[in-house]
Amino acid sequence: MEQLSWIRPTACANANNCPEVAITADTVYLRSSLQPDAIAQLTRDEWRSLLSGVRNSEFDV
């Protein structure tokens, strides 16, 4: 895997339990700062769908 540049939300800048994202030309990688070796891989379309679902409260319980 290529060297990835991980970013996290500014609200999590100094926290230990945060989502982290690395974006390349074709792929969006997601991981938790608690388990940095467990990486999910999404296409850009899947990433857009995930963000849309979060914004539209589709995952609220």
DOTIMAR-780070 format. One record per residue (C-alpha): residue number from 0; residue in one letter; x, y, z. Coordinates in steps of 0.001 Angstrom, whole numbers, m for minus. Layout:
N
- NUM, a, X, Y, Z
...
***
This chain:
61
- 0, m, 0, 0, 0
- 1, e, 1240, 3479, m821
- 2, q, 2180, 5914, 1943
- 3, l, m1069, 7506, 3138
- 4, s, m1577, 10901, 4715
- 5, w, m4151, 10435, 7477
- 6, i, m6385, 13284, 8637
- 7, r, m8920, 13465, 11454
- 8, p, m11702, 15896, 12347
- 9, t, m10478, 19065, 14027
- 10, a, m12749, 18269, 16991
- 11, c, m10597, 15170, 17579
- 12, a, m7199, 16793, 17199
- 13, n, m5964, 15780, 20668
- 14, a, m8230, 12793, 21377
- 15, n, m7347, 9098, 21225
- 16, n, m10604, 7691, 19845
- 17, c, m11150, 9341, 16470
- 18, p, m11970, 8417, 12899
- 19, e, m9149, 9008, 10440
- 20, v, m9381, 9335, 6666
- 21, a, m6807, 9137, 3870
- 22, i, m7904, 10070, 346
- 23, t, m6097, 9092, m2839
- 24, a, m7048, 9565, m6485
- 25, d, m9229, 6432, m6536
- 26, t, m9798, 5343, m2962
- 27, v, m10859, 6628, 441
- 28, y, m9382, 4783, 3422
- 29, l, m10996, 4860, 6877
- 30, r, m9656, 3704, 10218
- 31, s, m10038, 4303, 13934
- 32, s, m7166, 5848, 15848
- 33, l, m7683, 3031, 18379
- 34, q, m7104, 336, 15726
- 35, p, m4900, 1900, 13049
- 36, d, m4176, m1448, 11380
- 37, a, m7885, m2116, 10661
- 38, i, m8426, m96, 7495
- 39, a, m11634, 67, 5469
- 40, q, m11307, 848, 1788
- 41, l, m14062, 2677, m133
- 42, t, m14476, 3961, m3644
- 43, r, m15145, 7680, m3979
- 44, d, m18808, 6905, m4800
- 45, e, m19135, 4745, m1683
- 46, w, m17559, 7543, 372
- 47, r, m20054, 10077, m1017
- 48, s, m22934, 7710, m225
- 49, l, m21664, 7181, 3317
- 50, l, m21342, 10921, 3943
- 51, s, m24799, 11533, 2486
- 52, g, m26285, 8882, 4774
- 53, v, m24601, 10389, 7823
- 54, r, m25783, 13899, 6913
- 55, n, m29340, 12602, 6386
- 56, s, m29382, 10753, 9730
- 57, e, m29841, 7379, 8017
- 58, f, m27745, 5652, 10677
- 59, d, m29381, 7159, 13752
- 60, v, m30790, 4538, 16056
***
